[in-house]
């Protein structure tokens, strides 16, 4: 197994793979490309261009950006608005102001800012694993807790203990699937609660930690937010539709 790690997507991205070095390099390139396209902080990213210009006129985007926007828009529509990538500090616009037009053109019908950080990170992990899978027999990609595993071997999975974030709580093992967790570990201890319901701005405190197992990391990462906001029972039909399961603490 080759093991490499790099700082990308605002976190440490680790790859372990039974593949050649060229495949590992291509996997990191996929992560870096996703960051270049969809970084909210980088003013040169395609997402930043959308946030500046798409409410004036349509903007054509890369196929990867299109796929993530389409997934985000679908999740918004099918989660009763619980999944919403809009930044609502200076506008009340929601994701229904995002229009996906022919030829990968994107338009905002109202002034809007999107932050795709979580779902884009999951997408990047999926793209990295795609490149590893073409030339290897086993691979693990971990980007700050967004985990995707390929191959027959079982990968241990764990979450931070909500009461003692420096300690890990084992949850079992994973093979050929994805795993993601959302929890306000340190922000809660500092008197803040980072998880908010995008529909009303309130902070649901029904859980301490939400994890999702799904076929892809994009789904797993996005669905943790849906479970937080709607609760397990209300989110269960969408989880089933996306072939996902949740673990809450």
C-alpha positions as CSV (number, residue, x, y, z in Angstrom):
1,X,0.0,0.0,0.0
2,X,1.3,3.5,-1.0
3,X,0.4,6.1,1.6
4,X,0.6,9.9,0.8
5,X,-1.0,13.0,2.3
6,X,-1.4,16.6,1.1
7,X,-3.1,19.8,2.4
8,X,-6.0,20.4,0.0
9,X,-9.6,21.6,0.4
10,X,-8.8,23.3,3.7
11,X,-7.9,19.9,5.3
12,X,-5.4,17.1,5.2
13,X,-6.2,14.7,2.3
14,X,-4.8,11.2,2.9
15,X,-4.6,8.5,0.2
16,X,-3.7,4.8,0.8
17,X,-3.8,2.6,-2.2
18,X,-2.6,-0.6,-3.7
19,X,-1.8,1.2,-6.9
20,X,1.1,2.8,-8.7
21,X,2.5,6.3,-7.8
22,X,1.1,7.7,-11.1
23,X,-2.4,6.8,-10.1
24,X,-2.0,8.4,-6.6
25,X,-0.7,11.5,-8.3
26,X,-3.7,11.6,-10.6
27,X,-6.0,11.2,-7.6
28,X,-4.5,14.2,-5.9
29,X,-4.8,16.1,-9.1
30,X,-8.6,15.4,-9.1
31,X,-8.8,16.8,-5.6
32,X,-6.8,19.9,-6.5
33,X,-8.9,20.5,-9.6
34,X,-12.1,20.3,-7.5
35,X,-10.6,22.8,-5.1
36,X,-9.7,25.1,-8.0
37,X,-13.2,25.0,-9.4
38,X,-15.3,25.1,-6.3
39,X,-13.4,26.9,-3.5
40,X,-15.6,29.5,-1.8
41,X,-12.5,31.3,-0.4
42,X,-10.5,31.5,-3.7
43,X,-11.6,34.6,-5.7
44,X,-10.2,32.9,-8.8
45,X,-12.4,29.8,-8.6
46,X,-15.3,29.1,-10.9
47,X,-17.7,29.2,-7.9
48,X,-16.5,32.7,-7.0
49,X,-17.0,33.8,-10.6
50,X,-20.6,32.4,-10.4
51,X,-21.2,34.3,-7.1
52,X,-20.0,37.5,-8.7
53,X,-21.5,37.3,-12.2
54,X,-24.3,34.7,-12.5
55,X,-27.0,37.1,-11.2
56,X,-26.1,39.5,-14.0
57,X,-25.8,37.0,-16.8
58,X,-25.5,33.2,-17.3
59,X,-22.0,31.7,-16.8
60,X,-20.8,28.5,-18.4
61,X,-19.2,26.1,-16.0
62,X,-17.0,23.0,-16.0
63,X,-18.7,19.6,-16.1
64,X,-17.6,18.9,-12.5
65,X,-19.0,22.2,-11.2
66,X,-22.3,21.4,-13.1
67,X,-22.5,18.0,-11.5
68,X,-22.1,19.3,-8.0
69,X,-24.6,22.2,-8.6
70,X,-27.1,19.7,-10.0
71,X,-26.7,17.4,-7.0
72,X,-27.0,20.4,-4.6
73,X,-30.2,21.6,-6.3
74,X,-31.7,18.1,-6.3
75,X,-31.0,17.6,-2.6
76,X,-32.5,21.0,-1.8
77,X,-35.7,20.1,-3.7
78,X,-36.0,16.6,-2.1
79,X,-35.0,17.5,1.5
80,X,-37.7,20.2,1.9
81,X,-35.0,22.8,1.9
82,X,-33.0,21.2,4.7
83,X,-30.0,21.0,2.4
84,X,-29.1,24.5,1.2
85,X,-25.7,25.8,0.1
86,X,-26.6,29.5,0.2
87,X,-24.8,32.0,2.3
88,X,-27.5,34.1,3.9
89,X,-25.5,36.9,5.5
90,X,-26.7,39.6,3.0
91,X,-29.7,38.1,1.2
92,X,-32.7,35.9,1.8
93,X,-32.3,34.1,-1.5
94,X,-32.5,30.3,-1.4
95,X,-31.3,27.6,-3.8
96,X,-34.5,27.9,-5.9
97,X,-32.8,31.0,-7.3
98,X,-30.2,28.7,-8.9
99,X,-31.1,27.9,-12.5
100,X,-29.3,25.3,-14.6
101,X,-29.6,26.0,-18.3
102,X,-28.6,24.1,-21.4
103,X,-24.9,23.9,-22.4
104,X,-23.9,23.9,-18.7
105,X,-24.9,27.6,-18.3
106,X,-25.8,28.7,-14.8
107,X,-27.9,31.7,-13.8
108,X,-29.0,33.2,-10.5
109,X,-32.5,34.7,-10.7
110,X,-31.7,36.7,-7.6
111,X,-28.5,37.9,-6.0
112,X,-27.0,34.8,-4.4
113,X,-23.9,33.4,-2.9
114,X,-23.3,29.6,-2.8
115,X,-20.8,27.8,-0.6
116,X,-20.3,24.2,-1.8
117,X,-17.5,23.4,0.7
118,X,-18.9,20.2,2.2
119,X,-20.6,18.6,-0.9
120,X,-17.6,19.6,-3.1
121,X,-15.2,17.9,-0.6
122,X,-17.3,14.7,-0.9
123,X,-17.2,15.0,-4.7
124,X,-13.4,15.4,-4.7
125,X,-13.0,12.3,-2.7
126,X,-15.2,10.4,-5.1
127,X,-13.2,11.7,-8.1
128,X,-9.9,10.7,-6.4
129,X,-11.2,7.2,-5.8
130,X,-12.4,6.9,-9.4
131,X,-8.8,7.4,-10.6
132,X,-7.3,5.0,-8.1
133,X,-9.9,2.3,-8.9
134,X,-8.8,2.2,-12.6
135,X,-5.3,1.0,-11.8
136,X,-5.5,-0.6,-8.3
137,X,-7.2,-3.3,-6.2
138,X,-7.7,-1.3,-3.0
139,X,-7.9,2.4,-2.0
140,X,-8.8,4.6,0.9
141,X,-9.3,8.4,0.5
142,X,-9.8,10.4,3.6
143,X,-10.4,14.2,3.5
144,X,-10.9,15.5,7.0
145,X,-13.4,12.8,7.9
146,X,-15.0,12.4,4.5
147,X,-14.0,8.8,3.8
148,X,-14.4,6.6,0.7
149,X,-13.1,3.0,0.5
150,X,-12.7,0.7,-2.5
151,X,-11.8,-3.0,-2.4
152,X,-12.6,-6.1,-0.3
153,X,-10.7,-5.2,2.8
154,X,-12.6,-3.8,5.8
155,X,-11.5,-0.2,6.9
156,X,-12.2,0.7,10.5
157,X,-14.4,3.7,11.0
158,X,-14.8,5.9,14.1
159,X,-16.1,9.3,15.2
160,X,-14.9,11.7,17.8
161,X,-16.6,11.4,21.2
162,X,-18.9,14.4,21.4
163,X,-18.0,14.9,25.1
164,X,-14.2,14.3,24.6
165,X,-13.4,15.3,21.0
166,X,-9.8,14.2,21.5
167,X,-11.0,10.6,21.8
168,X,-12.3,8.3,19.1
169,X,-15.4,6.1,19.4
170,X,-15.2,3.0,17.1
171,X,-18.3,2.3,14.9
172,X,-17.2,-0.8,13.0
173,X,-15.8,-1.3,9.5
174,X,-16.5,-0.2,6.0
175,X,-15.7,-1.7,2.5
176,X,-16.7,-0.4,-0.9
177,X,-18.6,2.6,0.4
178,X,-18.4,6.1,1.9
179,X,-18.7,7.6,5.4
180,X,-19.0,11.2,6.6
181,X,-19.7,12.8,9.9
182,X,-20.9,16.3,11.0
183,X,-20.6,17.4,14.6
184,X,-20.0,20.8,16.2
185,X,-17.3,19.4,18.5
186,X,-15.1,22.3,19.4
187,X,-17.5,25.1,18.4
188,X,-19.9,23.8,21.0
189,X,-17.3,23.8,23.7
190,X,-16.5,27.4,22.8
191,X,-20.1,28.4,23.3
192,X,-21.2,28.3,19.6
193,X,-23.3,25.8,17.7
194,X,-22.2,25.5,14.1
195,X,-25.2,23.5,12.8
196,X,-28.1,25.6,11.7
197,X,-31.4,25.0,9.9
198,X,-31.1,26.9,6.6
199,X,-34.9,27.3,6.5
200,X,-35.2,29.5,9.7
201,X,-31.6,30.0,11.0
202,X,-32.2,28.2,14.3
203,X,-29.8,25.7,15.7
204,X,-31.2,22.1,16.1
205,X,-29.7,20.4,19.1
206,X,-31.4,17.0,18.8
207,X,-28.1,15.2,18.3
208,X,-24.4,15.5,19.3
209,X,-23.0,13.9,16.1
210,X,-24.5,12.7,12.8
211,X,-22.7,10.1,10.6
212,X,-23.9,8.7,7.2
213,X,-22.8,5.6,5.3
214,X,-23.6,5.9,1.6
215,X,-22.4,4.6,-1.8
216,X,-20.6,7.9,-2.5
217,X,-18.9,10.5,-0.4
218,X,-21.0,13.3,-2.0
219,X,-24.1,11.7,-0.7
220,X,-22.7,10.8,2.7
221,X,-21.5,14.4,3.4
222,X,-24.7,16.1,2.1
223,X,-27.0,13.7,4.0
224,X,-25.4,14.4,7.4
225,X,-26.8,18.0,7.1
226,X,-30.3,16.7,6.1
227,X,-30.4,14.4,9.2
228,X,-29.2,17.2,11.5
229,X,-32.0,19.6,10.3
230,X,-34.9,17.2,9.7
231,X,-34.2,14.4,12.2
232,X,-33.7,10.7,11.5
233,X,-37.4,9.8,11.0
234,X,-38.2,12.7,8.7
235,X,-35.0,12.0,6.7
236,X,-35.5,8.3,6.5
237,X,-37.3,8.2,3.1
238,X,-34.5,10.3,1.5
239,X,-31.8,8.1,3.1
240,X,-33.5,5.0,1.7
241,X,-33.8,6.6,-1.8
242,X,-30.1,7.4,-1.8
243,X,-29.2,3.9,-0.3
244,X,-27.8,5.5,2.8
245,X,-27.8,4.8,6.5
246,X,-27.2,7.1,9.5
247,X,-25.7,6.7,12.9
248,X,-26.4,9.4,15.5
249,X,-25.0,10.1,18.9
